Amino acid sequence: MTTLLAIDLGTSFLKGAVLDLDALSITHLQRLPFPDPVGGLPDLFCEIDVERVIDATRTLIRALLPNAPGCEGIVACGQMGGLVLSDRDGAPLSNYISWRDQRLLMPHPSRQSTYWDRFARMIDDVDSRQLGREVRPGLPVSFLYWLRERGELPANAAIAASLPDFVLGRLCGARPATDITNAVGAVNVESGDWHHDLFERLGLGSIGWPVLGDVRTVVGTLEIDGRRLTCYAPAGDHQTALAGAFIAPGELSINRLYLK
């Protein structure tokens, strides 16, 4: 039996399952509550202790491994957006600033606008098109801008990553890597690379980003309970859900429908 572990770092739960590649089946589903936000922060903030997420992910992997003989690695998806800053050695310099965090709506010290208003004015129509029209609060670039504007960007900040990128990189002791579907609002969709020109104009050119690849890109190797598991770059959870729905050409997927 050839198997993979599938991990989803969701907003409400961390979920996992065993993928049987021979039978094309999904078995042994497990889930753990996603850690609660850090208390005592301002109303618009939503941060989670990233070490708690790492510990919970490791617990989930350990629960799945006994049911995965012949396991060849870990594939993953997770929350899109959000930010974890780390140094060159991969040590976290911030909590996970969640995609739910709305701090950019705070008034700017100029009292003329919000941080978001000022950020949005720096993104012209060409930038917006190249970013796939994905310009909104809750994305890594907007959080980096907020930190820089307030003088709170750590001097030794080396890599900006989303949550699943950071967690898998940390577990493997390797530089984070990501599938392009998980690089929302930071990739130039015309060039297929990080939007380095925009980063420079925003004063963020010194910050590095995960290795940009696809779900076949190897992050590194996780050694756990005597097993060695190859970890692959995580994808966006939205795109993963659509892929799993096997949508055919001409079909439409609706996530939620509210009727009055």
RADAPE-V473670 format. One record per residue. N is the residue number from 0. BURIAL is # if it has 24 or more other ideal C-beta (glycine too) atoms within 12 Angstrom, else .. Layout:
BEGIN
N BURIAL
N BURIAL
END
This chain:
BEGIN
0 .
1 .
2 #
3 #
4 #
5 #
6 #
7 #
8 #
9 #
10 #
11 .
12 .
13 #
14 #
15 #
16 #
17 #
18 #
19 .
20 .
21 .
22 .
23 .
24 .
25 #
26 .
27 #
28 .
29 #
30 .
31 #
32 .
33 #
34 #
35 .
36 #
37 .
38 .
39 .
40 .
41 .
42 .
43 .
44 #
45 #
46 #
47 #
48 #
49 #
50 .
51 #
52 #
53 #
54 .
55 #
56 #
57 #
58 #
59 #
60 #
61 #
62 #
63 #
64 #
65 .
66 .
67 #
68 .
69 .
70 #
71 #
72 #
73 #
74 #
75 #
76 #
77 #
78 #
79 #
80 #
81 #
82 #
83 #
84 #
85 #
86 .
87 .
88 .
89 #
90 .
91 #
92 #
93 #
94 #
95 #
96 #
97 #
98 #
99 #
100 #
101 #
102 #
103 #
104 #
105 #
106 .
107 .
108 .
109 .
110 .
111 .
112 .
113 #
114 #
115 #
116 .
117 #
118 #
119 #
120 .
121 #
122 #
123 .
124 .
125 .
126 #
127 .
128 .
129 #
130 #
131 .
132 .
133 #
134 #
135 #
136 #
137 #
138 #
139 #
140 #
141 #
142 #
143 #
144 #
145 #
146 #
147 #
148 #
149 .
150 .
151 .
152 #
153 .
154 .
155 .
156 #
157 #
158 #
159 #
160 #
161 #
162 #
163 #
164 #
165 #
166 #
167 #
168 #
169 #
170 #
171 #
172 .
173 #
174 #
175 #
176 #
177 #
178 #
179 #
180 #
181 #
182 #
183 #
184 #
185 #
186 #
187 #
188 .
189 .
190 .
191 .
192 .
193 #
194 #
195 .
196 .
197 #
198 #
199 .
200 .
201 #
202 .
203 #
204 .
205 .
206 #
207 #
208 #
209 #
210 #
211 #
212 #
213 .
214 #
215 .
216 #
217 #
218 #
219 #
220 .
221 #
222 .
223 #
224 .
225 .
226 .
227 .
228 #
229 #
230 #
231 #
232 #
233 #
234 #
235 #
236 #
237 #
238 #
239 #
240 .
241 .
242 .
243 .
244 .
245 .
246 .
247 .
248 .
249 .
250 .
251 .
252 .
253 .
254 .
255 .
256 .
257 .
258 .
259 .
END
